[in-house]
Amino acid sequence: MDTTYLFLQNYWWFLVSLLGALLVFLLFVQGGNSLLFRLGRTDEERMLLVNSTGRKWEFTFTTLVTFGGAFFASFPLFYSTSFGGAYWLWMIILFSFVVQAVSYEFQSKLGNLLGKRVYQYFLVINGIVGPVLLGAAVATFFNGSNFIVDKANMTDSVMPVISRWANGWHGLDAFADVWNIVLGFAVFFLARLLGNLYFINNIRDEELIPRCRRQLITDAVPFLLFFLAFVIRTLLKDGFAVNPETQAIVMEPFKYWHNFLAMPLLLVLFLMGVVGVLFGLAKSILSSAYTKGIWFAGVGTVLTVLALLLCVGYNHTAYYPSATDLQSSLTLANSCSSEFTLKTMAYVSILVPFVLAYIVYAWRAIDRKPITKKELKEDGHAY
């Protein structure tokens, strides 16, 4: 294979993985919303929580859309197979995010028919459904999905459909594998931890913040149990390897552990990420004055997820395996766009650092000072 084409495939998998890692970090918005009624005991406290996450929900939604767009442009066969076949799973995810956007904008509007509390319950639903389903969807990269790919169908003038789902569940069958659910709950509790850490950094309230610190302990235990169970099982299970000469898909014992050993930089990134998350949590729990835990845990989350996604795509690995037909599994080589498309988009991707710089600037401007009850009473644009 042309080395330039191979580089572009790996380059775009890195960008897609980075967007996925950033999306998992930004799920702190959903995690915070899931705690709305657990942490907020008064209307004023819930207003603080809603306005804290409400100033960031657009970052999460935009990253989700960008993640999907990048996947469509660089690996269109994955997009058509997963988004087109597992559409019930993705439609529920997208609908929950749309409900979130509506809830933020309409809960405080005069004359809304449902009332503020109903919209706040919608935020809680998105806070639970979004992370769990996204985690389950990502878990299928390691455990497989039920689809069949037949590129010969492109010549069929009646049904030129390359891929099809092998059953009528169209994505909901992901929950038939308990390990998909395990990662879903790991992502859910991670989002709650990140949401709590963000509240501690972003809100100043003498009654609410100590409650957030106590909640960290409650969510840290199930997160560690679910996360460690998934990682240990993944490193010990058979993985979906690609024969570099024939491109045939074969099962390889300890494949993902072998990937980390073959790419020690990814192992270092993974361990650094885990340490960052644990440090941010421990410091925030043990020190009543510490407010910067979100940054250590946030960077740690990005590094950990990035390492896992790169591990599942690099080193001759099928990143979207088929549990129905092993040879239908998707790899970087058999599912990517043309070299011309990848090269053209690579030029456009040069703008990414500038976009990230603008996001950082906007974030700092929004969070220039912590949120207080007094500020919200004086703010005419509060949610």
C-alpha positions as semicolon CSV with decimal commas, in nm:
position;residue;x (nm);y (nm);z (nm)
1;M;0,000;0,000;0,000
2;D;0,113;0,356;-0,073
3;T;0,287;0,488;0,241
4;T;0,116;0,826;0,202
5;Y;-0,226;0,662;0,196
6;L;-0,134;0,451;0,500
7;F;-0,018;0,763;0,687
8;L;-0,342;0,945;0,605
9;Q;-0,552;0,654;0,732
10;N;-0,363;0,654;1,061
11;Y;-0,369;1,034;1,080
12;W;-0,747;1,048;1,046
13;W;-0,800;0,768;1,294
14;F;-0,594;0,975;1,538
15;L;-0,814;1,282;1,478
16;V;-1,137;1,081;1,514
17;S;-1,002;0,922;1,833
18;L;-0,904;1,263;1,971
19;L;-1,254;1,396;1,905
20;G;-1,398;1,089;2,076
21;A;-1,172;1,144;2,378
22;L;-1,271;1,511;2,401
23;L;-1,637;1,409;2,377
24;V;-1,604;1,174;2,673
25;F;-1,447;1,455;2,878
26;L;-1,722;1,697;2,779
27;L;-1,983;1,450;2,902
28;F;-1,926;1,617;3,239
29;V;-2,226;1,826;3,132
30;Q;-2,444;1,515;3,122
31;G;-2,288;1,378;3,439
32;G;-2,357;1,701;3,623
33;N;-2,717;1,707;3,501
34;S;-2,775;1,351;3,626
35;L;-2,702;1,483;3,977
36;L;-2,937;1,777;3,951
37;F;-3,189;1,658;4,212
38;R;-2,938;1,462;4,418
39;L;-2,715;1,765;4,482
40;G;-2,964;2,049;4,444
41;R;-3,202;2,055;4,739
42;T;-3,353;2,396;4,671
43;D;-3,457;2,583;4,357
44;E;-3,163;2,819;4,403
45;E;-2,912;2,532;4,422
46;R;-3,060;2,361;4,117
47;M;-3,042;2,693;3,934
48;L;-2,670;2,711;4,017
49;L;-2,614;2,359;3,881
50;V;-2,816;2,413;3,564
51;N;-2,640;2,739;3,483
52;S;-2,300;2,585;3,549
53;T;-2,350;2,307;3,294
54;G;-2,571;2,528;3,076
55;R;-2,275;2,743;2,982
56;K;-2,096;2,439;2,836
57;W;-2,362;2,215;2,683
58;E;-2,303;2,356;2,335
59;F;-1,939;2,240;2,346
60;T;-2,055;1,882;2,407
61;F;-2,324;1,888;2,139
62;T;-2,089;2,045;1,883
63;T;-1,818;1,789;1,956
64;L;-2,067;1,505;1,915
65;V;-2,173;1,637;1,573
66;T;-1,810;1,700;1,471
67;F;-1,714;1,348;1,580
68;G;-1,988;1,202;1,361
69;G;-1,895;1,428;1,069
70;A;-1,526;1,338;1,089
71;F;-1,613;0,969;1,096
72;F;-1,840;1,011;0,792
73;A;-1,578;1,196;0,590
74;S;-1,277;0,977;0,674
75;F;-1,432;0,631;0,725
76;P;-1,764;0,638;0,537
77;L;-1,817;0,261;0,550
78;F;-1,824;0,274;0,930
79;Y;-2,068;0,562;0,916
80;S;-2,304;0,382;0,680
81;T;-2,271;0,053;0,867
82;S;-2,309;0,178;1,224
83;F;-2,518;0,492;1,188
84;G;-2,724;0,333;0,911
85;G;-2,758;-0,014;1,066
86;A;-2,757;0,051;1,442
87;Y;-2,987;0,348;1,395
88;W;-3,208;0,285;1,699
89;L;-2,908;0,316;1,929
90;W;-2,782;0,635;1,763
91;M;-3,129;0,788;1,728
92;I;-3,195;0,749;2,101
93;I;-2,858;0,911;2,175
94;L;-2,922;1,204;1,941
95;F;-3,280;1,248;2,062
96;S;-3,163;1,269;2,422
97;F;-2,918;1,545;2,325
98;V;-3,189;1,734;2,136
99;V;-3,413;1,710;2,444
100;Q;-3,126;1,851;2,647
101;A;-3,091;2,153;2,419
102;V;-3,465;2,220;2,430
103;S;-3,469;2,185;2,808
104;Y;-3,199;2,445;2,861
105;E;-3,362;2,698;2,635
106;F;-3,727;2,659;2,742
107;Q;-3,727;2,574;3,113
108;S;-3,726;2,940;3,219
109;K;-3,935;3,078;2,932
110;L;-4,255;3,247;3,037
111;G;-4,565;3,049;2,950
112;N;-4,394;2,713;2,884
113;L;-4,657;2,443;2,912
114;L;-4,456;2,176;3,091
115;G;-4,305;2,382;3,370
116;K;-3,942;2,419;3,480
117;R;-3,923;2,096;3,679
118;V;-4,029;1,878;3,384
119;Y;-3,753;2,026;3,171
120;Q;-3,507;1,966;3,454
121;Y;-3,611;1,600;3,460
122;F;-3,540;1,592;3,086
123;L;-3,186;1,710;3,167
124;V;-3,151;1,426;3,417
125;I;-3,271;1,175;3,156
126;N;-3,013;1,300;2,906
127;G;-2,753;1,287;3,183
128;I;-2,818;0,916;3,227
129;V;-2,908;0,800;2,875
130;G;-2,634;0,991;2,688
131;P;-2,325;0,856;2,871
132;V;-2,458;0,500;2,913
133;L;-2,551;0,459;2,546
134;L;-2,235;0,629;2,417
135;G;-2,026;0,404;2,639
136;A;-2,211;0,096;2,512
137;A;-2,161;0,211;2,152
138;V;-1,785;0,254;2,204
139;A;-1,766;-0,088;2,371
140;T;-1,878;-0,249;2,043
141;F;-1,539;-0,145;1,900
142;F;-1,391;-0,410;2,129
143;N;-1,674;-0,663;2,141
144;G;-1,827;-0,651;1,795
145;S;-2,165;-0,574;1,639
146;N;-2,410;-0,771;1,428
147;F;-2,360;-0,655;1,070
148;I;-2,264;-0,797;0,731
149;V;-2,065;-0,614;0,462
150;D;-2,075;-0,717;0,097
151;K;-1,912;-0,465;-0,136
152;A;-2,025;-0,669;-0,436
153;N;-2,373;-0,528;-0,373
154;M;-2,256;-0,197;-0,520
155;T;-2,317;-0,345;-0,864
156;D;-2,674;-0,441;-0,775
157;S;-2,898;-0,192;-0,955
158;V;-3,197;-0,283;-0,737
159;M;-3,036;-0,277;-0,386
160;P;-2,686;-0,121;-0,402
161;V;-2,642;-0,147;-0,024
162;I;-2,293;-0,244;0,094
163;S;-2,374;-0,325;0,457
164;R;-2,679;-0,443;0,643
165;W;-2,769;-0,526;1,003
166;A;-2,800;-0,896;1,070
167;N;-3,107;-0,872;1,294
168;G;-3,408;-0,653;1,358
169;W;-3,274;-0,486;1,672
170;H;-3,064;-0,232;1,480
171;G;-2,821;-0,139;1,754
172;L;-3,026;-0,222;2,062
173;D;-2,867;-0,568;2,049
174;A;-2,555;-0,401;2,191
175;F;-2,717;-0,449;2,532
176;A;-2,721;-0,825;2,485
177;D;-2,347;-0,818;2,564
178;V;-2,299;-0,747;2,934
179;W;-1,953;-0,599;2,868
180;N;-2,104;-0,324;2,656
181;I;-2,324;-0,237;2,953
182;V;-2,021;-0,246;3,184
183;L;-1,841;0,020;2,980
184;G;-2,165;0,217;2,949
185;F;-2,190;0,242;3,328
186;A;-1,818;0,317;3,357
187;V;-1,864;0,616;3,126
188;F;-2,178;0,719;3,317
189;F;-2,005;0,727;3,656
190;L;-1,699;0,895;3,503
191;A;-1,927;1,168;3,365
192;R;-2,078;1,216;3,712
193;L;-1,732;1,246;3,866
194;L;-1,625;1,500;3,606
195;G;-1,951;1,691;3,651
196;N;-1,892;1,708;4,025
197;L;-1,534;1,823;3,978
198;Y;-1,655;2,092;3,740
199;F;-1,912;2,215;3,994
200;I;-1,637;2,236;4,257
201;N;-1,429;2,447;4,018
202;N;-1,711;2,659;3,879
203;I;-1,950;2,726;4,169
204;R;-1,899;2,903;4,499
205;D;-2,159;2,798;4,755
206;E;-2,085;2,696;5,113
207;E;-2,363;2,434;5,132
208;L;-2,357;2,288;4,781
209;I;-1,984;2,230;4,726
210;P;-1,924;2,010;5,037
211;R;-2,212;1,797;4,910
212;C;-2,034;1,765;4,575
213;R;-1,715;1,646;4,744
214;R;-1,905;1,376;4,935
215;Q;-2,073;1,266;4,612
216;L;-1,730;1,209;4,458
217;I;-1,674;0,919;4,697
218;T;-2,015;0,770;4,617
219;D;-1,949;0,772;4,240
220;A;-1,576;0,686;4,250
221;V;-1,631;0,333;4,381
222;P;-1,868;0,206;4,107
223;F;-1,663;0,388;3,842
224;L;-1,343;0,209;3,943
225;L;-1,522;-0,127;3,960
226;F;-1,681;-0,096;3,614
227;F;-1,374;0,060;3,450
228;L;-1,120;-0,187;3,588
229;A;-1,346;-0,482;3,507
230;F;-1,378;-0,369;3,144
231;V;-1,008;-0,290;3,097
232;I;-0,882;-0,612;3,257
233;R;-1,127;-0,824;3,059
234;T;-1,037;-0,642;2,735
235;L;-0,663;-0,691;2,782
236;L;-0,712;-1,063;2,852
237;K;-0,971;-1,141;2,581
238;D;-0,916;-1,250;2,222
239;G;-0,900;-0,955;1,985
240;F;-0,977;-0,899;1,619
241;A;-0,646;-0,898;1,433
242;V;-0,585;-0,823;1,064
243;N;-0,340;-1,028;0,860
244;P;-0,127;-0,753;0,697
245;E;-0,066;-0,960;0,384
246;T;-0,410;-1,105;0,310
247;Q;-0,622;-0,856;0,509
248;A;-0,811;-1,153;0,655
249;I;-0,956;-1,105;1,003
250;V;-0,843;-1,359;1,264
251;M;-0,891;-1,395;1,639
252;E;-0,571;-1,334;1,835
253;P;-0,538;-1,409;2,209
254;F;-0,449;-1,101;2,420
255;K;-0,461;-0,883;2,108
256;Y;-0,519;-0,550;2,284
257;W;-0,250;-0,623;2,543
258;H;-0,016;-0,705;2,255
259;N;-0,108;-0,372;2,094
260;F;-0,004;-0,182;2,406
261;L;0,325;-0,375;2,420
262;A;0,388;-0,309;2,049
263;M;0,309;0,061;2,093
264;P;0,456;0,153;2,435
265;L;0,374;0,521;2,384
266;L;0,004;0,432;2,398
267;L;0,063;0,237;2,718
268;V;0,239;0,540;2,868
269;L;-0,050;0,767;2,761
270;F;-0,301;0,525;2,912
271;L;-0,119;0,503;3,245
272;M;-0,065;0,881;3,259
273;G;-0,437;0,928;3,195
274;V;-0,541;0,689;3,470
275;V;-0,303;0,855;3,716
276;G;-0,438;1,199;3,619
277;V;-0,798;1,094;3,684
278;L;-0,710;0,933;4,018
279;F;-0,503;1,233;4,130
280;G;-0,780;1,480;4,045
281;L;-1,033;1,271;4,237
282;A;-0,817;1,201;4,542
283;K;-0,697;1,559;4,580
284;S;-1,053;1,694;4,551
285;I;-1,184;1,446;4,809
286;L;-0,904;1,497;5,062
287;S;-0,864;1,875;5,036
288;S;-1,168;2,092;5,110
289;A;-0,998;2,394;4,948
290;Y;-0,881;2,229;4,625
291;T;-1,079;2,329;4,313
292;K;-0,857;2,228;4,020
293;G;-0,936;1,858;4,011
294;I;-1,138;1,888;3,690
295;W;-0,825;1,974;3,493
296;F;-0,618;1,676;3,609
297;A;-0,913;1,439;3,574
298;G;-1,018;1,600;3,245
299;V;-0,676;1,573;3,081
300;G;-0,645;1,223;3,225
301;T;-0,979;1,125;3,070
302;V;-0,873;1,252;2,728
303;L;-0,539;1,064;2,742
304;T;-0,699;0,740;2,863
305;V;-0,977;0,734;2,604
306;L;-0,738;0,843;2,327
307;A;-0,502;0,556;2,412
308;L;-0,787;0,301;2,412
309;L;-0,928;0,417;2,078
310;L;-0,585;0,422;1,914
311;C;-0,520;0,074;2,054
312;V;-0,838;-0,059;1,893
313;G;-0,751;0,084;1,549
314;Y;-0,373;0,065;1,514
315;N;-0,132;-0,229;1,480
316;H;-0,338;-0,427;1,228
317;T;-0,658;-0,436;1,433
318;A;-1,021;-0,439;1,319
319;Y;-1,167;-0,134;1,494
320;Y;-1,531;-0,228;1,426
321;P;-1,556;-0,607;1,434
322;S;-1,853;-0,803;1,312
323;A;-1,986;-1,067;1,550
324;T;-2,195;-1,215;1,265
325;D;-1,938;-1,244;0,987
326;L;-1,576;-1,206;1,099
327;Q;-1,455;-1,110;0,750
328;S;-1,705;-0,823;0,738
329;S;-1,516;-0,649;1,019
330;L;-1,404;-0,296;0,943
331;T;-1,040;-0,193;0,941
332;L;-0,869;0,137;0,868
333;A;-0,778;0,007;0,523
334;N;-1,111;-0,136;0,407
335;S;-1,342;0,138;0,538
336;C;-1,162;0,465;0,468
337;S;-1,219;0,731;0,204
338;S;-1,003;0,768;-0,106
339;E;-0,650;0,902;-0,078
340;F;-0,758;1,222;-0,253
341;T;-1,039;1,279;0,000
342;L;-0,819;1,210;0,302
343;K;-0,542;1,433;0,166
344;T;-0,780;1,720;0,092
345;M;-0,932;1,696;0,439
346;A;-0,584;1,682;0,592
347;Y;-0,521;2,033;0,459
348;V;-0,845;2,150;0,616
349;S;-0,748;1,990;0,947
350;I;-0,464;2,241;0,976
351;L;-0,733;2,478;1,106
352;V;-0,809;2,248;1,401
353;P;-0,550;2,405;1,638
354;F;-0,699;2,749;1,570
355;V;-1,048;2,619;1,648
356;L;-0,922;2,461;1,970
357;A;-0,750;2,788;2,063
358;Y;-1,079;2,973;2,015
359;I;-1,260;2,716;2,232
360;V;-1,002;2,764;2,508
361;Y;-1,040;3,142;2,480
362;A;-1,420;3,121;2,493
363;W;-1,406;2,877;2,785
364;R;-1,180;3,108;2,986
365;A;-1,401;3,407;2,909
366;I;-1,713;3,220;3,027
367;D;-1,545;3,088;3,341
368;R;-1,363;3,410;3,423
369;K;-1,524;3,406;3,767
370;P;-1,712;3,133;3,958
371;I;-2,091;3,127;3,965
372;T;-2,271;3,247;4,278
373;K;-2,636;3,285;4,374
374;K;-2,593;3,663;4,377
375;E;-2,458;3,665;4,023
376;L;-2,749;3,458;3,890
377;K;-3,003;3,693;4,047
378;E;-2,841;3,983;3,861
379;D;-2,803;3,792;3,532
380;G;-3,090;3,854;3,293
381;H;-2,984;3,562;3,070
382;A;-2,970;3,288;3,335
383;Y;-3,133;2,953;3,254
